[in-house]
Amino acid sequence: MLEIRKAVITLDEKEIMELQRIITDNEAKDALKFLRKSVYDQIAHSQQGRLKSHLDTSGDPVDRFRRQSY
């Protein structure tokens, strides 16, 4: 599961031209390829290291217990 956070993506000149071509030509298959390659890959990379399971706890429970102050 992803810990979803805001992400910023950047498109270079070539990607912007490709996006404009896709929009102009109304190409659904090319649009999906573009989203996977240019957008999703950047978002997945920015979220890398933030994957966590709903079963995970933050760190070692014994260590957390030791650090607690009562």
N, CA and C of each residue as an Amber inpcrd file, in Angstrom:
protein
   210
   0.8510000  -1.1620000   0.0000000   0.0000000   0.0000000   0.0000000
   0.9030000   1.2330000   0.0000000   0.5360000   2.2420000  -0.7540000
   1.3010000   3.4750000  -0.7970000   0.8310000   4.4320000   0.2860000
   1.7740000   5.0920000   0.8780000   1.4340000   6.2230000   1.7260000
   1.3360000   7.3910000   0.7670000   0.1380000   7.7870000   0.4370000
  -0.0760000   8.7530000  -0.6330000   0.2180000  10.1660000  -0.1460000
   1.0900000  10.8240000  -0.8920000   1.4620000  12.2070000  -0.6340000
   1.4510000  12.9580000  -1.9480000   1.4290000  14.2730000  -1.8570000
   1.5050000  15.0890000  -3.0570000   2.8140000  14.8140000  -3.7740000
   2.7590000  14.8960000  -5.0890000   3.9580000  14.6730000  -5.8980000
   4.0080000  15.7330000  -6.9880000   5.1930000  16.1270000  -7.3190000
   5.4050000  17.0770000  -8.3970000   6.0570000  16.3250000  -9.5440000
   5.5140000  16.5100000 -10.7300000   6.1180000  15.8860000 -11.8990000
   6.6040000  16.9870000 -12.8260000   7.6260000  16.6700000 -13.5790000
   8.1410000  17.6200000 -14.5600000   8.1460000  16.9410000 -15.9220000
   7.8350000  17.7200000 -16.9210000   7.8580000  17.2300000 -18.2900000
   8.8790000  18.0370000 -19.0610000   9.7320000  17.3290000 -19.7990000
  10.6850000  18.0600000 -20.6310000   9.9880000  18.4660000 -21.9410000
  10.7140000  19.1660000 -22.7930000  10.1330000  19.6780000 -24.0330000
   9.5790000  18.5530000 -24.9110000  10.3190000  17.4570000 -24.9870000
   9.8860000  16.3290000 -25.8050000   8.5670000  15.7470000 -25.2830000
   8.4530000  15.6130000 -23.9710000   7.2290000  15.0630000 -23.3670000
   6.0510000  16.0090000 -23.5630000   6.2890000  17.2980000 -23.4820000
   5.2140000  18.2720000 -23.6940000   4.7290000  18.2030000 -25.1440000
   5.6560000  18.0810000 -26.0790000   5.2700000  17.9480000 -27.4840000
   4.4910000  16.6540000 -27.7110000   4.9130000  15.5720000 -27.0840000
   4.2080000  14.2920000 -27.1950000   2.8020000  14.4210000 -26.6160000
   2.6620000  15.0650000 -25.4810000   1.3490000  15.2720000 -24.8740000
   0.4500000  16.0960000 -25.7960000   1.0020000  17.1440000 -26.3910000
   0.2250000  17.9680000 -27.3160000  -0.2320000  17.1510000 -28.5250000
   0.6480000  16.2870000 -29.0460000   0.2870000  15.4340000 -30.1760000
  -0.8310000  14.4730000 -29.8060000  -0.7370000  13.8870000 -28.6150000
  -1.7690000  12.9440000 -28.1510000  -3.1160000  13.6400000 -28.0430000
  -3.1190000  14.8300000 -27.4690000  -4.3620000  15.5890000 -27.3080000
  -4.9400000  15.9560000 -28.6730000  -4.0850000  16.4350000 -29.5520000
  -4.5340000  16.8530000 -30.8800000  -5.0860000  15.6800000 -31.6770000
  -4.3860000  14.5470000 -31.6330000  -4.7920000  13.3690000 -32.4110000
  -5.8650000  12.5430000 -31.7110000  -6.1320000  12.8350000 -30.4350000
  -7.1410000  12.1080000 -29.6620000  -6.8200000  10.6040000 -29.6140000
  -5.5780000  10.2850000 -29.2950000  -5.0910000   8.9080000 -29.2730000
  -5.1540000   8.3170000 -27.8610000  -6.0950000   7.4150000 -27.6160000
  -6.2670000   6.8250000 -26.2910000  -5.1110000   5.8960000 -25.9240000
  -4.6720000   5.0530000 -26.8500000  -3.5750000   4.1200000 -26.5500000
  -2.2890000   4.8760000 -26.2440000  -2.0000000   5.8870000 -27.0480000
  -0.7960000   6.6870000 -26.8090000  -0.9030000   7.4500000 -25.4920000
  -2.1020000   7.8860000 -25.1600000  -2.2970000   8.6130000 -23.9080000
  -1.9850000   7.7230000 -22.7110000  -2.4500000   6.4830000 -22.7520000
  -2.1800000   5.5510000 -21.6610000  -0.6890000   5.2570000 -21.5590000
  -0.0290000   5.0370000 -22.6800000   1.4190000   4.8100000 -22.6760000
   2.1510000   6.0080000 -22.0750000   1.7270000   7.1980000 -22.4720000
   2.3520000   8.4280000 -21.9740000   2.1730000   8.5450000 -20.4640000
   0.9550000   8.2810000 -19.9930000   0.7030000   8.3570000 -18.5510000
   1.5640000   7.3680000 -17.7830000   1.6720000   6.1610000 -18.3040000
   2.4880000   5.1470000 -17.6240000   3.9630000   5.5410000 -17.6020000
   4.4580000   5.9760000 -18.7450000   5.8890000   6.2390000 -18.8800000
   6.2870000   7.5650000 -18.2230000   5.5790000   8.6300000 -18.5320000
   6.0200000   9.9530000 -18.1170000   5.4500000  10.4060000 -16.7770000
   4.2430000  10.0030000 -16.4740000   3.6000000  10.4960000 -15.2490000
   3.7050000   9.4670000 -14.1290000   3.1980000   8.2670000 -14.3570000
   3.1660000   7.2670000 -13.2940000   4.5640000   6.9050000 -12.8050000
   5.5070000   6.7610000 -13.7120000   6.8690000   6.4060000 -13.3050000
   7.4650000   7.4610000 -12.3680000   7.2080000   8.7330000 -12.6630000
   7.7150000   9.7920000 -11.7870000   7.0420000   9.7520000 -10.4210000
   5.7490000   9.5250000 -10.4160000   5.0200000   9.4590000  -9.1410000
   5.4760000   8.2440000  -8.3450000   5.5890000   7.1010000  -8.9880000
   6.0410000   5.8900000  -8.2910000   7.4420000   6.0970000  -7.7300000
   8.3120000   6.7380000  -8.5050000   9.6740000   6.9940000  -8.0310000
   9.6760000   7.9440000  -6.8390000   8.8070000   8.9620000  -6.8720000
   8.7660000   9.9130000  -5.7550000   8.2030000   9.2770000  -4.4870000
   7.3830000   8.2560000  -4.6400000   6.7940000   7.5790000  -3.4930000
   7.6590000   6.4230000  -3.0070000   8.7200000   6.1110000  -3.7420000
   9.5900000   4.9930000  -3.3920000  10.1330000   5.1790000  -1.9800000
  10.1340000   4.1340000  -1.2270000  10.5890000   4.2110000   0.1480000
   9.4660000   4.5840000   1.0990000   8.3150000   4.9110000   0.5400000
   7.1760000   5.2600000   1.3780000   6.1210000   4.1620000   1.3630000
   6.4820000   3.0210000   0.7800000   5.5610000   1.8920000   0.7860000
   5.4850000   1.3180000   2.1850000   4.2940000   1.0660000   2.6280000
   4.1780000   0.4320000   3.9320000   2.8860000  -0.3590000   4.0030000
   2.9270000  -1.3940000   4.7450000   1.7790000  -2.2560000   4.9250000
   0.9260000  -1.7160000   6.0590000  -0.3490000  -1.9770000   5.9880000
  -1.2310000  -1.5910000   7.0790000  -0.9220000  -2.4060000   8.3370000
  -0.1620000  -3.4960000   8.1900000   0.2140000  -4.3240000   9.3350000
   1.5010000  -3.8590000   9.9990000   2.2670000  -3.0250000   9.2770000
   3.5320000  -2.5520000   9.8250000   3.3060000  -1.5720000  10.9670000
   4.2030000  -1.6280000  11.9200000   4.2350000  -0.6050000  12.9550000
   5.4730000   0.2240000  12.7070000   5.5670000   1.3430000  13.3350000
   6.7320000   2.1970000  13.0930000   7.8790000   1.7620000  13.9980000
   8.6960000   0.8640000  13.5080000   9.8790000   0.4330000  14.2430000
   9.6450000  -0.7640000  15.1280000  10.6390000  -1.0320000  15.9350000
  10.6370000  -2.1650000  16.8430000   9.7600000  -1.8500000  18.0490000
   8.7480000  -2.6780000  18.3570000   7.8680000  -2.3830000  19.4840000
   8.6070000  -2.3650000  20.8250000   9.6280000  -3.1940000  20.9720000
  10.4030000  -3.2080000  22.2230000  11.1520000  -1.8990000  22.3780000
  11.7450000  -1.4320000  21.2900000  12.4630000  -0.1600000  21.3230000
  11.5140000   1.0020000  21.6350000  10.3320000   0.9910000  21.0320000
   9.3400000   2.0430000  21.3320000   8.9560000   2.0130000  22.8030000
   8.7900000   0.8090000  23.3760000   8.4190000   0.6880000  24.7770000
   9.5180000   1.2580000  25.6820000  10.7700000   0.9700000  25.3470000
  11.8900000   1.4660000  26.1390000  11.9770000   2.9850000  26.1240000
  11.6260000   3.6010000  24.9890000  11.7460000   5.0550000  24.8610000
  10.5900000   5.8000000  25.4950000   9.5140000   5.1370000  25.8040000
   8.3600000   5.8200000  26.4010000   8.7090000   6.3180000  27.7860000
   8.2330000   7.5020000  28.0870000   8.4420000   8.0230000  29.4540000
   7.0970000   8.0100000  30.1720000   7.1270000   7.5100000  31.3660000
   5.8870000   7.4100000  32.1560000   5.9090000   8.4090000  33.2690000
